[in-house]
Amino acid sequence: MAKDTETKPTKRPGDRAEAIYRALRHAIIEQALEPGAKLPEDAIGERFGASRTIVRHALGRLAAEGLVELRRNRGAAVATPGWDQAGDLFDIRLGLERLVVNRLAGRLTPAQVAALDAHVAEEEAARGTDERRSIRLATEFHIVLAEMTGSAVLVRYLSEVALRCGLILALYARPHSSECAVSEHRAVIAALAKGDAAAAVAVMDQHLGAVMDRALIVPRPPKERDIGAILAPYAEDAAPAGAKRARAGRKR
């Protein structure tokens, strides 16, 4: 009688590319990978156990979002927006954010309000304990709002502009203020739930104005760090559950 053999789940190339894309995207948004950081395909592939072709596909998606620059004969790097772009990016973002809150005022369902409250609760929990996660959640709050409009166009353009604004802040801003982000995000939710579009726009204008005011003229010097070490926790998060359990068993 033939023995049953356990079939180990394998990740398809598309799944691996998606996992690498999400991990790199999180690392960039959280400013673990800073603007200008090199993204060598071989080192990333080694960290995630993937081929250079799969890594290249993930980098291509990030480049399409404006987060990565693909440089001929020099490889990929995290995008480095110039200071001269900052004003235009924030002006465009402000216009998009106003459009989003005008669309949502008085139209949010109880489930959507609850989802926004839960998101801000996560921001609150990360405050003072996980600064990188706090930065990412603060940016994603605005993308979640855009998603609630149901407009794929708004989601696409607001996401790209918000993420590029994040790169500007990583280069030229004073440290992220999670306390301000949490209180201002709650004020936006309250105004939207009441159906007060004018108040929601005013709070959003004040919020983004405060973010822009943190920007400095003098860029911060980049940190030289090993990309393998930077990506280690992101690779761990991207690993299948079975692989995580196996590694945990080896550590005991």
Phi and psi restraints in degrees (value plus and minus 20) as a CYANA .aco file:
   2 ALA   PHI     -91.0   -51.0
   2 ALA   PSI     120.2   160.2
   3 LYS   PHI     -99.0   -59.0
   3 LYS   PSI     124.1   164.1
   4 ASP   PHI     -89.3   -49.3
   4 ASP   PSI     113.9   153.9
   5 THR   PHI    -129.3   -89.3
   5 THR   PSI     117.9   157.9
   6 GLU   PHI    -101.6   -61.6
   6 GLU   PSI     103.7   143.7
   7 THR   PHI    -111.4   -71.4
   7 THR   PSI      98.4   138.4
   8 LYS   PHI     -99.6   -59.6
   8 LYS   PSI     112.8   152.8
   9 PRO   PHI     -85.6   -45.6
   9 PRO   PSI     117.2   157.2
  10 THR   PHI    -137.3   -97.3
  10 THR   PSI     125.7   165.7
  11 LYS   PHI    -105.9   -65.9
  11 LYS   PSI     108.0   148.0
  12 ARG   PHI     -93.0   -53.0
  12 ARG   PSI     136.5   176.5
  13 PRO   PHI     -73.8   -33.8
  13 PRO   PSI     -60.0   -20.0
  14 GLY   PHI     -83.2   -43.2
  14 GLY   PSI     -57.6   -17.6
  15 ASP   PHI     -86.8   -46.8
  15 ASP   PSI     -59.9   -19.9
  16 ARG   PHI     -86.2   -46.2
  16 ARG   PSI     -62.9   -22.9
  17 ALA   PHI     -81.2   -41.2
  17 ALA   PSI     -60.4   -20.4
  18 GLU   PHI     -84.2   -44.2
  18 GLU   PSI     -63.2   -23.2
  19 ALA   PHI     -83.9   -43.9
  19 ALA   PSI     -61.1   -21.1
  20 ILE   PHI     -88.1   -48.1
  20 ILE   PSI     -62.9   -22.9
  21 TYR   PHI     -76.7   -36.7
  21 TYR   PSI     -68.6   -28.6
  22 ARG   PHI     -86.6   -46.6
  22 ARG   PSI     -60.3   -20.3
  23 ALA   PHI     -85.0   -45.0
  23 ALA   PSI     -66.2   -26.2
  24 LEU   PHI     -85.4   -45.4
  24 LEU   PSI     -59.2   -19.2
  25 ARG   PHI     -81.8   -41.8
  25 ARG   PSI     -65.8   -25.8
  26 HIS   PHI     -81.4   -41.4
  26 HIS   PSI     -63.4   -23.4
  27 ALA   PHI     -83.2   -43.2
  27 ALA   PSI     -55.4   -15.4
  28 ILE   PHI     -93.6   -53.6
  28 ILE   PSI     -66.6   -26.6
  29 ILE   PHI     -81.8   -41.8
  29 ILE   PSI     -59.0   -19.0
  30 GLU   PHI     -99.3   -59.3
  30 GLU   PSI     -21.6    18.4
  31 GLN   PHI      46.4    86.4
  31 GLN   PSI       0.1    40.1
  32 ALA   PHI     -89.8   -49.8
  32 ALA   PSI     -60.7   -20.7
  33 LEU   PHI    -118.7   -78.7
  33 LEU   PSI      92.5   132.5
  34 GLU   PHI    -108.6   -68.6
  34 GLU   PSI     140.7   180.7
  35 PRO   PHI     -72.4   -32.4
  35 PRO   PSI     113.5   153.5
  36 GLY   PHI      72.3   112.3
  36 GLY   PSI     -32.3     7.7
  37 ALA   PHI     -82.8   -42.8
  37 ALA   PSI     112.4   152.4
  38 LYS   PHI     -92.5   -52.5
  38 LYS   PSI     125.9   165.9
  39 LEU   PHI    -145.0  -105.0
  39 LEU   PSI      53.0    93.0
  40 PRO   PHI     -87.5   -47.5
  40 PRO   PSI     110.0   150.0
  41 GLU   PHI     -81.1   -41.1
  41 GLU   PSI     -58.9   -18.9
  42 ASP   PHI     -87.7   -47.7
  42 ASP   PSI     -62.0   -22.0
  43 ALA   PHI     -87.7   -47.7
  43 ALA   PSI     -59.9   -19.9
  44 ILE   PHI     -87.4   -47.4
  44 ILE   PSI     -63.4   -23.4
  45 GLY   PHI     -80.6   -40.6
  45 GLY   PSI     -60.3   -20.3
  46 GLU   PHI     -84.4   -44.4
  46 GLU   PSI     -61.2   -21.2
  47 ARG   PHI     -85.6   -45.6
  47 ARG   PSI     -57.2   -17.2
  48 PHE   PHI    -120.7   -80.7
  48 PHE   PSI     -20.6    19.4
  49 GLY   PHI      45.7    85.7
  49 GLY   PSI      23.6    63.6
  50 ALA   PHI    -153.1  -113.1
  50 ALA   PSI     138.8   178.8
  51 SER   PHI     -95.2   -55.2
  51 SER   PSI     143.2   183.2
  52 ARG   PHI     -84.4   -44.4
  52 ARG   PSI     -51.3   -11.3
  53 THR   PHI     -82.5   -42.5
  53 THR   PSI     -62.5   -22.5
  54 ILE   PHI     -86.8   -46.8
  54 ILE   PSI     -62.8   -22.8
  55 VAL   PHI     -82.1   -42.1
  55 VAL   PSI     -61.5   -21.5
  56 ARG   PHI     -81.5   -41.5
  56 ARG   PSI     -56.9   -16.9
  57 HIS   PHI     -84.3   -44.3
  57 HIS   PSI     -63.9   -23.9
  58 ALA   PHI     -83.7   -43.7
  58 ALA   PSI     -61.7   -21.7
  59 LEU   PHI     -84.6   -44.6
  59 LEU   PSI     -55.4   -15.4
  60 GLY   PHI     -83.5   -43.5
  60 GLY   PSI     -59.4   -19.4
  61 ARG   PHI     -84.2   -44.2
  61 ARG   PSI     -62.1   -22.1
  62 LEU   PHI     -87.0   -47.0
  62 LEU   PSI     -54.9   -14.9
  63 ALA   PHI     -85.5   -45.5
  63 ALA   PSI     -57.9   -17.9
  64 ALA   PHI     -84.4   -44.4
  64 ALA   PSI     -45.4    -5.4
  65 GLU   PHI    -110.1   -70.1
  65 GLU   PSI     -22.3    17.7
  66 GLY   PHI      63.3   103.3
  66 GLY   PSI     -10.0    30.0
  67 LEU   PHI    -111.3   -71.3
  67 LEU   PSI     -40.5    -0.5
  68 VAL   PHI    -151.0  -111.0
  68 VAL   PSI     124.1   164.1
  69 GLU   PHI    -128.5   -88.5
  69 GLU   PSI     107.8   147.8
  70 LEU   PHI    -118.5   -78.5
  70 LEU   PSI      88.4   128.4
  71 ARG   PHI    -124.3   -84.3
  71 ARG   PSI     106.6   146.6
  72 ARG   PHI     -80.2   -40.2
  72 ARG   PSI     107.8   147.8
  73 ASN   PHI      45.0    85.0
  73 ASN   PSI     -14.8    25.2
  74 ARG   PHI    -145.7  -105.7
  74 ARG   PSI     -22.0    18.0
  75 GLY   PHI      61.3   101.3
  75 GLY   PSI    -193.3  -153.3
  76 ALA   PHI    -113.5   -73.5
  76 ALA   PSI     135.4   175.4
  77 ALA   PHI    -171.5  -131.5
  77 ALA   PSI     135.7   175.7
  78 VAL   PHI     -81.9   -41.9
  78 VAL   PSI     115.7   155.7
  79 ALA   PHI     -79.8   -39.8
  79 ALA   PSI     127.1   167.1
  80 THR   PHI    -146.6  -106.6
  80 THR   PSI      66.1   106.1
  81 PRO   PHI     -85.1   -45.1
  81 PRO   PSI     123.3   163.3
  82 GLY   PHI     -98.2   -58.2
  82 GLY   PSI     135.3   175.3
  83 TRP   PHI     -79.0   -39.0
  83 TRP   PSI     -50.4   -10.4
  84 ASP   PHI     -87.5   -47.5
  84 ASP   PSI     -36.2     3.8
  85 GLN   PHI    -107.3   -67.3
  85 GLN   PSI     -35.9     4.1
  86 ALA   PHI     -78.5   -38.5
  86 ALA   PSI     -68.7   -28.7
  87 GLY   PHI     -80.0   -40.0
  87 GLY   PSI     -65.5   -25.5
  88 ASP   PHI     -83.7   -43.7
  88 ASP   PSI     -63.8   -23.8
  89 LEU   PHI     -81.4   -41.4
  89 LEU   PSI     -64.7   -24.7
  90 PHE   PHI     -90.9   -50.9
  90 PHE   PSI     -53.3   -13.3
  91 ASP   PHI     -84.8   -44.8
  91 ASP   PSI     -64.4   -24.4
  92 ILE   PHI     -83.8   -43.8
  92 ILE   PSI     -62.9   -22.9
  93 ARG   PHI     -82.1   -42.1
  93 ARG   PSI     -62.7   -22.7
  94 LEU   PHI     -80.2   -40.2
  94 LEU   PSI     -62.9   -22.9
  95 GLY   PHI     -81.9   -41.9
  95 GLY   PSI     -62.5   -22.5
  96 LEU   PHI     -86.4   -46.4
  96 LEU   PSI     -62.1   -22.1
  97 GLU   PHI     -85.0   -45.0
  97 GLU   PSI     -58.9   -18.9
  98 ARG   PHI     -82.3   -42.3
  98 ARG   PSI     -61.5   -21.5
  99 LEU   PHI     -81.7   -41.7
  99 LEU   PSI     -62.1   -22.1
 100 VAL   PHI     -81.8   -41.8
 100 VAL   PSI     -71.3   -31.3
 101 VAL   PHI     -88.1   -48.1
 101 VAL   PSI     -52.8   -12.8
 102 ASN   PHI     -84.5   -44.5
 102 ASN   PSI     -56.2   -16.2
 103 ARG   PHI     -88.1   -48.1
 103 ARG   PSI     -54.6   -14.6
 104 LEU   PHI    -111.3   -71.3
 104 LEU   PSI     -43.0    -3.0
 105 ALA   PHI     -77.1   -37.1
 105 ALA   PSI     102.0   142.0
 106 GLY   PHI      56.7    96.7
 106 GLY   PSI     -19.0    21.0
 107 ARG   PHI    -135.3   -95.3
 107 ARG   PSI     -22.8    17.2
 108 LEU   PHI     -90.6   -50.6
 108 LEU   PSI     117.3   157.3
 109 THR   PHI    -100.8   -60.8
 109 THR   PSI     141.2   181.2
 110 PRO   PHI     -75.9   -35.9
 110 PRO   PSI     -55.6   -15.6
 111 ALA   PHI     -86.4   -46.4
 111 ALA   PSI     -58.6   -18.6
 112 GLN   PHI     -87.9   -47.9
 112 GLN   PSI     -61.3   -21.3
 113 VAL   PHI     -81.3   -41.3
 113 VAL   PSI     -62.6   -22.6
 114 ALA   PHI     -82.9   -42.9
 114 ALA   PSI     -58.8   -18.8
 115 ALA   PHI     -85.5   -45.5
 115 ALA   PSI     -60.4   -20.4
 116 LEU   PHI     -86.8   -46.8
 116 LEU   PSI     -61.9   -21.9
 117 ASP   PHI     -80.5   -40.5
 117 ASP   PSI     -61.0   -21.0
 118 ALA   PHI     -85.2   -45.2
 118 ALA   PSI     -57.9   -17.9
 119 HIS   PHI     -83.6   -43.6
 119 HIS   PSI     -65.1   -25.1
 120 VAL   PHI     -87.5   -47.5
 120 VAL   PSI     -51.4   -11.4
 121 ALA   PHI     -83.0   -43.0
 121 ALA   PSI     -56.6   -16.6
 122 GLU   PHI     -85.5   -45.5
 122 GLU   PSI     -60.6   -20.6
 123 GLU   PHI     -79.2   -39.2
 123 GLU   PSI     -63.6   -23.6
 124 GLU   PHI     -81.4   -41.4
 124 GLU   PSI     -62.7   -22.7
 125 ALA   PHI     -85.8   -45.8
 125 ALA   PSI     -53.4   -13.4
 126 ALA   PHI    -100.0   -60.0
 126 ALA   PSI     -37.7     2.3
 127 ARG   PHI     -82.3   -42.3
 127 ARG   PSI     104.0   144.0
 128 GLY   PHI      59.5    99.5
 128 GLY   PSI     -27.0    13.0
 129 THR   PHI    -139.1   -99.1
 129 THR   PSI     -52.3   -12.3
 130 ASP   PHI    -163.5  -123.5
 130 ASP   PSI      64.4   104.4
 131 GLU   PHI     -81.5   -41.5
 131 GLU   PSI     -58.6   -18.6
 132 ARG   PHI     -85.4   -45.4
 132 ARG   PSI     -64.2   -24.2
 133 ARG   PHI     -84.9   -44.9
 133 ARG   PSI     -56.9   -16.9
 134 SER   PHI     -80.5   -40.5
 134 SER   PSI     -63.2   -23.2
 135 ILE   PHI     -82.1   -42.1
 135 ILE   PSI     -65.9   -25.9
 136 ARG   PHI     -84.3   -44.3
 136 ARG   PSI     -65.2   -25.2
 137 LEU   PHI     -83.2   -43.2
 137 LEU   PSI     -57.2   -17.2
 138 ALA   PHI     -82.3   -42.3
 138 ALA   PSI     -61.1   -21.1
 139 THR   PHI     -89.3   -49.3
 139 THR   PSI     -63.0   -23.0
 140 GLU   PHI     -87.1   -47.1
 140 GLU   PSI     -43.7    -3.7
 141 PHE   PHI     -76.0   -36.0
 141 PHE   PSI     -63.5   -23.5
 142 HIS   PHI     -89.8   -49.8
 142 HIS   PSI     -54.6   -14.6
 143 ILE   PHI     -90.2   -50.2
 143 ILE   PSI     -57.5   -17.5
 144 VAL   PHI     -81.4   -41.4
 144 VAL   PSI     -62.7   -22.7
 145 LEU   PHI     -77.8   -37.8
 145 LEU   PSI     -65.9   -25.9
 146 ALA   PHI     -81.4   -41.4
 146 ALA   PSI     -60.6   -20.6
 147 GLU   PHI     -81.8   -41.8
 147 GLU   PSI     -52.3   -12.3
 148 MET   PHI     -92.1   -52.1
 148 MET   PSI     -32.9     7.1
 149 THR   PHI     -94.6   -54.6
 149 THR   PSI     -41.1    -1.1
 150 GLY   PHI      59.1    99.1
 150 GLY   PSI     -13.3    26.7
 151 SER   PHI    -119.1   -79.1
 151 SER   PSI      93.0   133.0
 152 ALA   PHI     -84.3   -44.3
 152 ALA   PSI     -51.6   -11.6
 153 VAL   PHI     -86.4   -46.4
 153 VAL   PSI     -66.6   -26.6
 154 LEU   PHI     -82.4   -42.4
 154 LEU   PSI     -62.3   -22.3
 155 VAL   PHI     -80.6   -40.6
 155 VAL   PSI     -66.2   -26.2
 156 ARG   PHI     -81.9   -41.9
 156 ARG   PSI     -70.9   -30.9
 157 TYR   PHI     -96.6   -56.6
 157 TYR   PSI     -57.8   -17.8
 158 LEU   PHI     -87.5   -47.5
 158 LEU   PSI     -59.4   -19.4
 159 SER   PHI     -78.8   -38.8
 159 SER   PSI     -69.0   -29.0
 160 GLU   PHI     -82.8   -42.8
 160 GLU   PSI     -64.5   -24.5
 161 VAL   PHI     -88.6   -48.6
 161 VAL   PSI     -61.8   -21.8
 162 ALA   PHI     -82.8   -42.8
 162 ALA   PSI     -60.4   -20.4
 163 LEU   PHI     -89.5   -49.5
 163 LEU   PSI     -57.7   -17.7
 164 ARG   PHI     -90.0   -50.0
 164 ARG   PSI     -53.0   -13.0
 165 CYS   PHI     -82.2   -42.2
 165 CYS   PSI     -56.0   -16.0
 166 GLY   PHI     -81.8   -41.8
 166 GLY   PSI     -58.1   -18.1
 167 LEU   PHI     -86.4   -46.4
 167 LEU   PSI     -59.4   -19.4
 168 ILE   PHI     -78.8   -38.8
 168 ILE   PSI     -66.5   -26.5
 169 LEU   PHI     -86.2   -46.2
 169 LEU   PSI     -55.3   -15.3
 170 ALA   PHI     -83.4   -43.4
 170 ALA   PSI     -50.7   -10.7
 171 LEU   PHI    -106.4   -66.4
 171 LEU   PSI     -60.5   -20.5
 172 TYR   PHI    -143.6  -103.6
 172 TYR   PSI     -17.1    22.9
 173 ALA   PHI    -127.3   -87.3
 173 ALA   PSI     139.8   179.8
 174 ARG   PHI     -89.7   -49.7
 174 ARG   PSI     148.3   188.3
 175 PRO   PHI     -76.0   -36.0
 175 PRO   PSI     127.7   167.7
 176 HIS   PHI     -78.2   -38.2
 176 HIS   PSI     115.6   155.6
 177 SER   PHI    -125.5   -85.5
 177 SER   PSI      75.3   115.3
 178 SER   PHI     -88.2   -48.2
 178 SER   PSI     -51.7   -11.7
 179 GLU   PHI     -83.0   -43.0
 179 GLU   PSI     -64.7   -24.7
 180 CYS   PHI     -84.3   -44.3
 180 CYS   PSI     -63.2   -23.2
 181 ALA   PHI     -79.0   -39.0
 181 ALA   PSI     -65.3   -25.3
 182 VAL   PHI     -83.2   -43.2
 182 VAL   PSI     -70.1   -30.1
 183 SER   PHI     -85.2   -45.2
 183 SER   PSI     -59.0   -19.0
 184 GLU   PHI     -92.3   -52.3
 184 GLU   PSI     -56.1   -16.1
 185 HIS   PHI     -85.0   -45.0
 185 HIS   PSI     -58.6   -18.6
 186 ARG   PHI     -85.4   -45.4
 186 ARG   PSI     -56.9   -16.9
 187 ALA   PHI     -85.9   -45.9
 187 ALA   PSI     -57.5   -17.5
 188 VAL   PHI     -83.3   -43.3
 188 VAL   PSI     -66.1   -26.1
 189 ILE   PHI     -79.8   -39.8
 189 ILE   PSI     -65.2   -25.2
 190 ALA   PHI     -80.4   -40.4
 190 ALA   PSI     -64.0   -24.0
 191 ALA   PHI     -86.1   -46.1
 191 ALA   PSI     -61.0   -21.0
 192 LEU   PHI     -85.0   -45.0
 192 LEU   PSI     -62.2   -22.2
 193 ALA   PHI     -84.3   -44.3
 193 ALA   PSI     -52.3   -12.3
 194 LYS   PHI     -99.2   -59.2
 194 LYS   PSI     -32.7     7.3
 195 GLY   PHI      60.5   100.5
 195 GLY   PSI      -1.6    38.4
 196 ASP   PHI    -114.6   -74.6
 196 ASP   PSI      68.8   108.8
 197 ALA   PHI     -83.8   -43.8
 197 ALA   PSI     -60.6   -20.6
 198 ALA   PHI     -82.6   -42.6
 198 ALA   PSI     -62.4   -22.4
 199 ALA   PHI     -87.0   -47.0
 199 ALA   PSI     -59.5   -19.5
 200 ALA   PHI     -83.7   -43.7
 200 ALA   PSI     -62.2   -22.2
 201 VAL   PHI     -84.7   -44.7
 201 VAL   PSI     -61.8   -21.8
 202 ALA   PHI     -82.9   -42.9
 202 ALA   PSI     -63.3   -23.3
 203 VAL   PHI     -85.7   -45.7
 203 VAL   PSI     -62.2   -22.2
 204 MET   PHI     -84.4   -44.4
 204 MET   PSI     -61.6   -21.6
 205 ASP   PHI     -80.1   -40.1
 205 ASP   PSI     -65.1   -25.1
 206 GLN   PHI     -84.3   -44.3
 206 GLN   PSI     -61.3   -21.3
 207 HIS   PHI     -82.4   -42.4
 207 HIS   PSI     -71.2   -31.2
 208 LEU   PHI     -89.5   -49.5
 208 LEU   PSI     -51.1   -11.1
 209 GLY   PHI     -83.0   -43.0
 209 GLY   PSI     -60.8   -20.8
 210 ALA   PHI     -85.7   -45.7
 210 ALA   PSI     -58.1   -18.1
 211 VAL   PHI     -83.3   -43.3
 211 VAL   PSI     -65.8   -25.8
 212 MET   PHI     -85.0   -45.0
 212 MET   PSI     -55.6   -15.6
 213 ASP   PHI     -84.8   -44.8
 213 ASP   PSI     -40.9    -0.9
 214 ARG   PHI     -94.7   -54.7
 214 ARG   PSI     -33.3     6.7
 215 ALA   PHI     -89.4   -49.4
 215 ALA   PSI     121.0   161.0
 216 LEU   PHI    -132.4   -92.4
 216 LEU   PSI     139.6   179.6
 217 ILE   PHI     -98.4   -58.4
 217 ILE   PSI     -52.8   -12.8
 218 VAL   PHI    -112.0   -72.0
 218 VAL   PSI     102.5   142.5
 219 PRO   PHI     -89.0   -49.0
 219 PRO   PSI     130.1   170.1
 220 ARG   PHI    -101.8   -61.8
 220 ARG   PSI     122.2   162.2
 221 PRO   PHI     -86.1   -46.1
 221 PRO   PSI     120.4   160.4
 222 PRO   PHI     -90.2   -50.2
 222 PRO   PSI     132.2   172.2
 223 LYS   PHI    -116.3   -76.3
 223 LYS   PSI     111.7   151.7
 224 GLU   PHI    -108.5   -68.5
 224 GLU   PSI      91.0   131.0
 225 ARG   PHI    -158.1  -118.1
 225 ARG   PSI     133.4   173.4
 226 ASP   PHI     -92.8   -52.8
 226 ASP   PSI     107.4   147.4
 227 ILE   PHI     -85.8   -45.8
 227 ILE   PSI     -51.3   -11.3
 228 GLY   PHI     -81.8   -41.8
 228 GLY   PSI     -63.1   -23.1
 229 ALA   PHI     -87.3   -47.3
 229 ALA   PSI     -59.2   -19.2
 230 ILE   PHI     -82.2   -42.2
 230 ILE   PSI     -63.3   -23.3
 231 LEU   PHI    -105.3   -65.3
 231 LEU   PSI     -27.5    12.5
 232 ALA   PHI     -72.3   -32.3
 232 ALA   PSI     -72.0   -32.0
 233 PRO   PHI     -86.7   -46.7
 233 PRO   PSI     -49.2    -9.2
 234 TYR   PHI     -94.0   -54.0
 234 TYR   PSI     -56.0   -16.0
 235 ALA   PHI     -85.7   -45.7
 235 ALA   PSI     -57.9   -17.9
 236 GLU   PHI     -81.8   -41.8
 236 GLU   PSI     -64.3   -24.3
 237 ASP   PHI     -85.7   -45.7
 237 ASP   PSI     -51.8   -11.8
 238 ALA   PHI    -103.1   -63.1
 238 ALA   PSI     -31.8     8.2
 239 ALA   PHI     -90.5   -50.5
 239 ALA   PSI     128.4   168.4
 240 PRO   PHI     -80.9   -40.9
 240 PRO   PSI     135.3   175.3
 241 ALA   PHI     -78.0   -38.0
 241 ALA   PSI     -59.0   -19.0
 242 GLY   PHI     -83.2   -43.2
 242 GLY   PSI     -60.0   -20.0
 243 ALA   PHI     -87.2   -47.2
 243 ALA   PSI     -57.9   -17.9
 244 LYS   PHI     -83.0   -43.0
 244 LYS   PSI     -63.3   -23.3
 245 ARG   PHI     -84.6   -44.6
 245 ARG   PSI     -58.4   -18.4
 246 ALA   PHI     -83.9   -43.9
 246 ALA   PSI     -61.6   -21.6
 247 ARG   PHI     -87.1   -47.1
 247 ARG   PSI     -57.6   -17.6
 248 ALA   PHI     -84.2   -44.2
 248 ALA   PSI     -56.3   -16.3
 249 GLY   PHI     -87.0   -47.0
 249 GLY   PSI     -56.3   -16.3
 250 ARG   PHI     -88.6   -48.6
 250 ARG   PSI     -47.0    -7.0
 251 LYS   PHI     -96.5   -56.5
 251 LYS   PSI     -38.1     1.9
